Amino acid sequence: MKLFSQNKNYKLYQGNMLDMLGVIEPETIDSIITDPPYELNFMGKGWDNSGIAFQKETWQKCYKVLKSGGYLLAFGGSRTFHRIACAIEDAGFEIRDIIMWLYGSGFPKSMNIGLAIDKKNGVDNRTGIIKTDGKATNSGSGCYNCNNGKDNSMKQEYEERIAQNEWQGWGTALKPSFEPIIVARKPFKGSLVDNVIEYGVGGINIDECRVETQDDLYRKPCENGSIYSQQEKQYTTGTMSDSYKLGRFPANTILTYDETDFDEVCGGFPNTKSQVRVSEDKDIKQNTFSLGRTGITPRGHNDSGSASRYFYCAKASKKDRDEGLDDFEEKNTMCDRNPELASANMPQNRSGNLRKNTHPTVKPTELMQYLVRLVSPNGAIILDPFNGSGSTGKAVMYENRERNKNYKYIGIELTEEYLPIAKARIEYVCNLKEKKENQTNIFDFIESDEE
C-alpha cells in the first residue's frame, strides 16, 4: 500500500484494499461509502471482473476498520448486487435497507434477436441486402439492395424473408434505469443510545437529509387555522415551528434526471395529494404513523402532484466529472477503449463524449454528498476502499466547504490511471476556500507504519 497524495483533509493510497489494515487502525473509521466493481466486466475492464466485490474477505476488512455501529453504503448493479449484499452480510454486517437510485440516462445493451436471425438467414435489414448464392453485393445476380429497388423479384424475396421472421422486435435486456445502494451497519453490543454516546456513530442524519420543499408546501395549519402546540398541549394560532419546515422525511428512493428525461424517470409516479392529518389519543392504536406519540399532532404537507416530489434528486454532468481537471487531456471515454461502441447507430452523446475524467462509472457529486451526510456525523473519518476517480472524496470536501463538517477522507485505488484524476478533483474543492490555520490532523491517531 503506497501513499499517493495527502493534505490535512484527505489521504489517497494506491494499492489493493485488502491490504488496508497496513495503513488504517481497526475501529477508527466512522463510515464507508463506496462504489465497488459490479463484476460485469464493464467495457472490458479487468477490475470489474475480478470477483473482489463478491468475496467475504473484502468486506471483512471494512468490518475491522469500521467503528461499532458504523454504516457501510455500497453501490451495486441490478444483476449482481445480491452477490455483493450476501458477501457484506457474511462478513458480519447487518443489512438495514436498500436505497434505489433511479435515473433515465441508462443505455440499453440489448441484442436485437430479429436482426441477428435475419443476418443469419442472409438478410441485412439495415442495408436491404440479401444473399442468394452465398455472396452479397450491391449489384448483379444473387443480391438485392432495397436502396436501388431495381429487381422486383429480389425485392419480393427480401420482404418475404423479413416477414417470416417471427422474432422481430425481440431483444435480450431491459434498459437500465436504477442502481441499488446497499445500506449495512456494523452490529454493536448494548443499546443504540449507549453506542452513539461511546462511538459517535449508529444513527442516520434525518433532519439534514430531508427532502427540500418550497415555502408554500411546508406543513400548513388545519382548516380552522389552528395549530397544535406540543409544548402547551393545546391548539394555538400562528405559524408552525421551524422543525416542521425542514422538509420531507428522507426515503429509500433517490431520483436523478434533467429536463430531457424527467418524464421518463418520474412519469410512472402517480399523482397524489398530501393532507394535514390530525390524530388524537383515542386514534393512536388505529394510526400506524402515530405509534409512540401522544396528544393531537398535525402531519403532512397539504400539497399535491407527482409522488416524485417526495424524493431527493441529483444530476451528473460533464462539468461535475471534469471539475478540477483543466490541465488534463480530453479523451473519448468509450470508443477509445472499445471501438465496437463507436458505430454509426450509437447516439452521439454515447460514442462522441470527450472527457478528461476517463473513469466509466463516475457518480454525481450531489448524490455522494447526500449519502456521506446521511451516515457520517460531524468530524467523521470516511473511507472509500474503491476510490475510482474520487467522487466520494470530492463530495466529502464539498460537505466541509458548504456545511463545515470537518470530515476527513481516506481513498484506496488499485488502478494507477485514476489516482491523478482523483487527486485533482479532491484538491480542486479543497482549494476553493482558504484553509483554517493550525487545524488538528485527525489522521495522527490512525496511522501505522506504511508499507
C-alpha positions in Angstrom: 0.0 0.0 0.0 1.6 3.2 -1.2 0.6 6.8 -0.1 -0.1 8.7 -3.4 -1.2 12.1 -2.1 -2.4 13.8 1.1 -3.1 17.0 2.9 -4.7 17.7 6.2 -8.2 16.8 4.8 -7.5 13.6 2.9 -5.2 10.7 2.1 -5.1 8.7 -1.2 -3.5 5.3 -1.3 -2.5 3.2 -4.3 -2.9 -0.5 -3.7 -5.2 -3.3 -3.1 -7.9 -2.6 -0.5 -7.3 -6.0 1.0 -4.1 -4.5 2.4 -5.9 -1.6 4.1 -5.0 -2.8 7.7 -1.4 -1.9 6.9 -2.3 1.8 6.9 -5.6 2.0 8.9 -6.0 1.0 12.5 -9.0 -1.2 13.4 -12.2 0.6 14.5 -11.1 4.1 13.5 -13.4 4.7 10.5 -16.8 6.3 11.1 -18.5 5.4 7.8 -17.7 3.7 4.4 -19.3 5.0 1.2 -18.1 3.2 -1.9 -18.9 2.2 -5.4 -17.3 -1.3 -5.8 -16.9 -3.2 -9.0 -20.2 -4.7 -10.2 -18.4 -7.7 -11.6 -20.0 -7.3 -15.0 -16.7 -6.9 -17.0 -17.9 -3.4 -17.9 -16.3 -2.1 -21.1 -13.8 -5.0 -20.8 -12.3 -3.6 -17.6 -10.3 -6.2 -15.7 -11.0 -4.6 -12.3 -14.8 -5.1 -13.0 -14.3 -8.8 -13.4 -12.0 -9.8 -10.6 -14.7 -11.1 -8.2 -13.4 -8.9 -5.3 -16.8 -7.4 -4.5 -18.3 -10.9 -4.1 -15.6 -12.0 -1.6 -16.4 -12.2 2.1 -12.8 -11.2 2.9 -13.3 -7.9 1.1 -16.0 -6.7 3.4 -14.3 -8.3 6.5 -11.5 -5.8 6.0 -14.1 -3.0 6.0 -15.8 -4.5 9.1 -12.5 -4.5 11.0 -11.7 -0.8 10.4 -15.2 0.5 11.0 -16.4 1.6 14.4 -19.1 -0.3 16.2 -22.4 0.8 14.8 -20.8 2.4 11.7 -22.6 2.4 8.4 -21.4 0.9 5.1 -23.1 2.2 1.9 -22.2 0.2 -1.2 -23.5 0.6 -4.8 -24.3 -2.4 -6.9 -25.6 -3.4 -10.3 -29.2 -4.7 -10.8 -27.9 -8.1 -11.9 -25.2 -8.7 -9.3 -25.9 -6.6 -6.2 -27.4 -9.6 -4.4 -24.0 -11.3 -4.5 -22.4 -8.1 -3.0 -25.1 -7.9 -0.4 -24.6 -11.6 0.6 -20.8 -11.1 0.9 -21.3 -8.0 3.1 -23.8 -9.9 5.3 -21.4 -12.9 5.5 -18.7 -10.6 6.7 -20.8 -9.8 9.8 -22.7 -6.7 8.7 -26.4 -6.2 9.2 -28.3 -5.2 6.1 -30.5 -2.3 7.1 -32.1 -1.2 3.8 -31.6 -0.8 0.1 -31.7 2.7 -1.4 -33.0 2.6 -5.0 -31.2 5.2 -7.2 -33.4 5.8 -10.3 -32.3 7.6 -13.4 -33.3 8.0 -17.0 -29.9 8.1 -18.7 -29.1 4.4 -18.9 -28.2 2.9 -22.3 -29.9 -0.4 -23.3 -27.3 -3.1 -24.0 -29.8 -5.4 -25.7 -29.2 -7.7 -28.7 -31.7 -7.4 -31.5 -32.8 -11.0 -32.0 -34.8 -10.4 -35.1 -31.9 -8.6 -36.7 -29.5 -11.3 -35.8 -31.7 -14.0 -37.2 -32.2 -12.1 -40.5 -28.5 -11.7 -40.8 -28.0 -15.5 -40.2 -30.5 -16.1 -42.9 -28.7 -13.9 -45.4 -30.8 -10.7 -44.9 -29.3 -7.4 -43.7 -32.3 -5.3 -43.0 -30.2 -2.3 -42.2 -28.8 -2.1 -45.8 -31.5 -4.0 -47.7 -29.0 -6.6 -49.0 -29.9 -10.3 -49.2 -27.7 -13.2 -50.2 -29.0 -15.9 -52.6 -25.7 -17.6 -53.6 -23.5 -17.0 -50.6 -22.4 -13.6 -51.8 -23.6 -10.2 -51.1 -23.0 -7.3 -53.5 -25.0 -4.2 -54.4 -25.5 -5.2 -58.0 -25.8 -8.3 -60.2 -27.5 -11.6 -59.6 -27.6 -13.1 -56.2 -28.3 -9.9 -54.4 -31.0 -7.3 -53.9 -30.4 -3.9 -52.5 -33.6 -2.2 -51.5 -31.9 1.1 -51.8 -31.9 1.0 -55.6 -35.1 -1.2 -56.0 -34.2 -2.4 -59.5 -35.0 -6.1 -59.1 -38.7 -6.6 -58.1 -38.3 -10.3 -57.7 -35.5 -9.9 -55.3 -37.4 -7.2 -53.5 -40.3 -9.6 -53.0 -37.9 -12.3 -51.7 -36.4 -9.7 -49.3 -39.8 -8.7 -47.9 -40.9 -12.3 -47.6 -37.8 -13.3 -45.6 -38.3 -10.3 -43.3 -42.0 -11.2 -42.8 -41.2 -14.8 -42.0 -39.0 -13.8 -39.0 -41.3 -14.0 -36.0 -38.6 -12.7 -33.7 -38.7 -9.1 -35.0 -38.9 -6.7 -32.0 -37.4 -9.2 -29.6 -34.2 -8.4 -27.5 -32.2 -9.7 -24.6 -32.1 -6.9 -22.0 -34.1 -4.1 -20.5 -32.8 -0.5 -20.4 -31.1 0.1 -17.1 -32.7 2.8 -15.0 -31.7 2.1 -11.4 -28.8 1.1 -9.2 -29.3 -0.2 -5.7 -27.3 1.1 -2.8 -26.8 -1.4 0.0 -27.2 0.1 3.4 -25.4 -2.0 6.0 -24.4 -1.4 9.6 -21.7 -3.0 11.8 -23.5 -4.6 14.8 -22.9 -3.3 18.3 -23.4 -4.5 21.9 -25.9 -3.0 24.2 -28.3 -0.2 23.3 -28.1 2.1 20.3 -28.1 5.1 22.6 -25.0 3.8 24.5 -23.2 3.0 21.3 -23.9 6.5 19.9 -22.6 8.1 23.1 -19.4 5.9 23.1 -18.5 5.7 19.4 -20.4 8.6 17.9 -22.0 6.5 15.1 -25.0 4.3 14.6 -27.7 6.7 13.6 -29.0 8.3 10.3 -28.9 12.0 9.9 -32.6 12.5 9.2 -33.0 16.3 9.5 -30.0 17.3 7.4 -31.1 14.8 4.7 -34.8 15.8 4.5 -36.1 16.4 1.0 -36.3 20.1 0.5 -39.7 21.7 -0.4 -40.9 25.1 -1.4 -42.0 27.6 1.3 -45.7 27.3 0.3 -45.5 23.5 0.7 -44.5 23.5 4.3 -46.9 21.9 6.8 -49.9 24.1 7.0 -52.5 24.7 9.7 -55.8 22.9 9.9 -58.7 24.4 8.0 -59.8 26.4 11.1 -56.3 28.0 11.2 -55.3 26.3 14.4 -52.1 24.5 15.1 -51.5 22.1 17.9 -48.6 23.1 20.3 -46.8 20.2 21.8 -45.3 22.4 24.5 -48.6 23.9 25.6 -50.6 20.8 24.8 -53.4 22.8 23.2 -54.4 24.4 19.9 -52.9 27.8 19.2 -52.8 30.3 16.3 -49.8 31.4 14.4 -47.2 29.5 12.3 -45.7 26.1 12.6 -42.3 25.8 14.4 -39.1 25.7 12.3 -38.7 22.0 13.0 -41.7 21.4 10.7 -40.1 23.3 7.9 -37.1 21.1 7.4 -38.7 19.1 4.5 -39.9 15.6 3.9 -38.6 12.6 5.7 -35.8 11.0 3.6 -36.9 7.9 1.7 -35.1 4.9 0.3 -35.6 6.1 -3.2 -33.4 8.7 -5.0 -34.1 10.2 -8.4 -31.7 11.6 -10.9 -33.0 13.4 -14.0 -32.8 16.6 -16.1 -35.3 18.3 -18.3 -34.7 15.8 -21.1 -35.5 12.7 -19.1 -37.9 14.0 -16.4 -40.9 12.3 -17.9 -39.0 9.0 -18.3 -37.9 8.9 -14.7 -40.9 10.5 -13.0 -43.7 9.8 -15.4 -44.5 6.5 -13.8 -45.2 8.0 -10.4 -48.9 8.6 -9.7 -50.3 12.0 -8.7 -51.1 12.0 -5.0 -52.4 14.5 -2.6 -51.0 15.0 0.9 -53.3 16.5 3.5 -52.7 17.6 7.1 -53.9 14.7 9.3 -54.7 15.1 13.0 -54.5 12.2 15.4 -55.8 12.2 18.9 -55.1 9.9 21.8 -58.1 7.8 21.1 -56.9 7.2 17.5 -53.3 6.2 18.2 -54.0 2.5 18.0 -55.6 2.9 14.6 -52.8 5.0 13.1 -49.6 3.2 12.5 -47.8 6.5 11.9 -48.8 7.5 15.5 -47.1 4.7 17.4 -45.2 6.2 20.4 -46.9 9.6 20.1 -49.4 11.2 22.4 -51.6 14.3 22.0 -53.1 15.8 18.9 -50.5 16.2 16.1 -50.8 17.7 12.7 -49.0 15.8 9.9 -48.5 16.2 6.2 -47.6 19.0 3.8 -51.1 19.7 2.4 -50.0 19.6 -1.3 -50.4 17.5 -4.4 -48.6 16.4 -7.5 -46.3 13.6 -8.7 -45.2 11.3 -6.0 -41.6 12.0 -7.2 -41.8 15.3 -5.2 -41.1 13.2 -2.1 -37.6 12.1 -3.1 -34.2 13.8 -3.3 -32.9 14.4 -6.8 -29.4 14.9 -8.3 -27.9 15.0 -11.7 -24.4 14.3 -13.0 -22.8 16.5 -15.7 -19.6 16.8 -17.7 -18.7 19.8 -15.5 -19.1 17.6 -12.5 -16.9 14.8 -13.9 -14.1 17.2 -15.2 -14.1 19.8 -12.5 -10.6 20.5 -11.4 -9.1 18.7 -14.5 -8.2 21.8 -16.6 -4.6 20.5 -17.2 -5.7 17.0 -18.3 -6.1 15.9 -21.9 -9.5 15.2 -23.2 -10.2 11.6 -24.3 -13.1 9.7 -25.8 -14.2 7.8 -22.8 -15.9 4.9 -24.6 -14.7 4.5 -28.2 -11.0 4.7 -27.5 -11.4 1.7 -25.2 -13.9 -0.3 -27.2 -14.1 0.6 -31.0 -17.2 -1.5 -31.4 -19.2 1.0 -29.4 -18.4 3.7 -32.0 -20.9 2.6 -34.6 -22.9 5.0 -36.7 -26.1 3.9 -34.9 -24.7 4.9 -31.5 -26.1 8.2 -30.2 -23.5 10.9 -30.3 -23.6 11.5 -26.6 -22.6 7.9 -26.1 -19.9 7.5 -28.7 -18.6 11.0 -29.0 -18.1 12.4 -25.5 -14.7 13.8 -24.9 -13.9 13.9 -21.2 -10.9 14.5 -19.1 -12.2 12.1 -16.4 -11.8 8.8 -18.1 -13.4 6.7 -15.3 -16.5 5.0 -16.8 -18.7 5.0 -13.7 -18.5 8.4 -12.1 -21.3 9.1 -9.6 -22.9 12.6 -9.3 -21.2 14.7 -6.5 -24.5 15.9 -5.2 -25.7 12.3 -4.8 -22.5 11.4 -3.0 -22.7 14.4 -0.7 -26.2 13.3 0.3 -25.0 9.7 1.1 -22.0 11.0 3.0 -24.1 13.3 5.1 -26.8 10.6 5.7 -24.5 8.3 7.7 -21.5 10.5 8.8 -21.5 12.6 12.0 -19.6 15.9 12.1 -15.8 15.3 12.2 -16.2 11.7 10.8 -13.4 9.8 9.0 -14.9 8.5 5.8 -13.3 5.6 3.8 -13.8 4.6 0.2 -11.8 1.4 -0.5 -12.7 1.6 -4.2 -11.9 5.2 -4.8 -12.1 5.3 -8.6 -11.9 8.9 -9.8 -12.6 10.3 -6.3 -16.3 11.1 -6.3 -16.7 10.3 -2.6 -13.7 12.3 -1.7 -14.8 15.3 -3.7 -18.2 15.1 -2.0 -16.6 15.0 1.4 -14.6 18.1 0.6 -17.8 19.9 -0.6 -19.5 19.0 2.6 -16.7 20.5 4.6 -16.8 23.7 2.5 -20.6 24.1 2.4 -21.6 22.7 5.8 -18.3 23.0 7.9 -18.4 19.2 8.7 -14.7 18.9 9.4 -14.7 15.4 7.7 -11.5 13.5 6.9 -11.3 11.2 3.9 -9.3 8.1 3.0 -9.4 6.7 -0.5 -7.8 3.5 -1.8 -7.5 2.8 -5.5 -5.8 -0.1 -7.3 -5.7 1.4 -10.8 -2.9 4.0 -11.1 -4.6 5.8 -14.0 -7.3 7.1 -11.9 -5.3 8.5 -8.9 -4.1 11.7 -10.6 -7.7 12.4 -11.6 -9.0 11.8 -8.0 -6.3 14.0 -6.5 -7.1 16.9 -8.9 -10.8 16.6 -8.3 -10.4 16.5 -4.5 -7.8 19.2 -4.2 -9.9 21.5 -6.5 -12.6 21.6 -3.8 -10.0 21.9 -1.0 -8.6 25.0 -2.7 -11.9 26.7 -3.3 -11.5 28.5 0.1 -8.7 29.3 2.4 -8.0 26.6 4.9 -8.2 27.2 8.6 -4.9 27.8 10.3 -3.5 25.3 12.9 -6.2 22.7 12.1 -5.6 19.5 14.0 -4.7 16.5 11.8 -7.1 13.7 12.9 -5.1 11.1 11.0 -2.4 11.2 13.6 -4.1 8.6 15.8 -5.0 6.1 13.0 -1.7 5.9 11.2 0.6 2.9 11.3 3.8 2.2 9.5 3.2 2.4 5.8 4.4 -0.3 3.5 
